[in-house]
Each structure stands twice: as structure tokens, then as C-alpha cells.
């Protein structure tokens, strides 16, 4: 019997895209920004204040995360709000947080 995982083989292009997404998430400020946007849209100003970085640095990180399709932007008047791009991003981060909180199994 063949399992689902045995059927999955990543192509070179997909491997590069995934590696780039994980590289972006490897920077603590970017990871914090994505995590803060999992449940609801958040403004650049709020995000910058919450993780204690400048608005210009937050905007720079958010632009990179949006171009990697980890976040999506919503304009409301003069403000831009960011939210997780989709349920896949939400699941991956929540699962990784849960995994990191587990105690080491023998």
C-alpha cells in the first residue's frame, strides 16, 4: 500500500519556493509579524508597535512577506492592514508553535 507521503516528490522549483518562504520566516521579526496576523488583519502601525520595531522596518518586512505570499494586504482608507494569506499559512505556523511547545520525547 502506497501512502500519500510516498507519492509526494518536490520539484526543484517548488523546493526553492519553499526554502525561500522558510528563510523569510527564519528572521524573528518576520516570524512575529506573520504570527501576529494569523487571526485578523492588523495595521502596519499596530504591528510595528506590538513587536517594537520602526514602521519603516515593519513595512520592509511586510513587503517581503507579501511578495512570498505569506501575507496579503488590505487597504482601508489610508491604512494598509495585513493578514495571513490563507489557511495553509495559519496551519503551518500554528502546528510549528505547537510542535515547539512539546517536550522532547524519549
C-alpha positions in Angstrom: 0.0 0.0 0.0 1.4 3.4 -1.0 0.9 6.3 1.4 0.2 9.9 0.4 3.7 10.9 1.6 5.4 8.3 -0.6 3.7 9.8 -3.7 4.9 13.4 -3.0 8.1 14.4 -4.6 9.1 18.1 -4.7 10.3 19.5 -7.9 13.3 21.8 -8.0 11.1 25.0 -8.4 8.8 24.0 -5.6 11.8 23.2 -3.3 13.3 26.7 -4.0 10.0 28.5 -3.3 9.5 26.6 0.0 13.1 27.2 1.0 12.7 30.9 0.4 9.5 31.0 2.5 11.2 29.3 5.4 14.2 31.5 5.0 12.0 34.6 5.3 10.3 33.1 8.4 13.7 32.4 9.9 14.1 36.1 10.8 12.5 36.6 14.2 10.8 40.0 13.4 9.2 38.5 10.2 8.1 35.4 12.1 6.5 37.6 14.7 4.7 39.7 12.1 3.2 36.7 10.4 2.2 35.2 13.7 0.5 38.4 14.7 -1.5 38.4 11.5 -2.9 34.8 11.8 -6.4 35.6 13.1 -7.3 39.1 11.9 -6.0 42.0 9.8 -3.5 44.2 11.6 -2.3 47.7 10.6 1.4 48.4 10.0 1.3 50.8 12.9 -0.1 48.3 15.3 2.3 45.5 14.1 5.3 47.8 14.5 4.3 48.8 18.0 3.5 45.3 19.1 6.9 43.8 18.1 8.8 47.0 19.0 10.3 47.9 15.6 10.0 51.0 13.5 7.2 51.4 11.0 9.7 51.6 8.1 11.3 48.3 9.2 7.9 46.7 9.6 6.9 47.9 6.1 10.1 46.4 4.6 9.5 43.0 6.3 5.8 43.1 5.4 6.6 43.8 1.7 8.9 40.7 1.6 6.3 38.5 3.3 3.6 39.7 1.0 5.7 39.0 -2.1 6.3 35.5 -0.8 2.5 35.1 -0.5 2.7 34.5 3.3 0.6 37.6 4.0 -1.9 39.6 2.0 -2.6 43.3 2.2 -5.9 45.1 2.5 -6.2 48.8 2.1 -8.7 50.7 4.3 -8.6 54.3 3.5 -5.0 55.5 4.1 -4.0 52.5 6.2 -2.8 49.1 5.0 -3.8 46.0 7.0 -2.0 42.6 6.7 -3.5 39.2 7.4 -2.2 35.6 6.8 -2.5 34.8 3.1 -4.6 31.7 3.7 -5.4 28.7 6.0 -2.2 26.9 4.9 0.0 29.6 6.4 -2.2 29.6 9.5 -1.9 25.8 9.9 1.8 25.6 9.3 2.6 28.3 11.9 0.2 27.0 14.5 1.5 23.5 14.0 5.1 24.6 14.4 4.3 26.6 17.5 2.5 23.5 19.0 5.5 21.4 17.9 8.0 23.8 19.6 6.0 23.7 22.8 6.0 19.9 23.0 8.5 18.4 25.4 11.2 16.3 23.9 10.0 12.7 23.6 12.4 10.0 24.6 
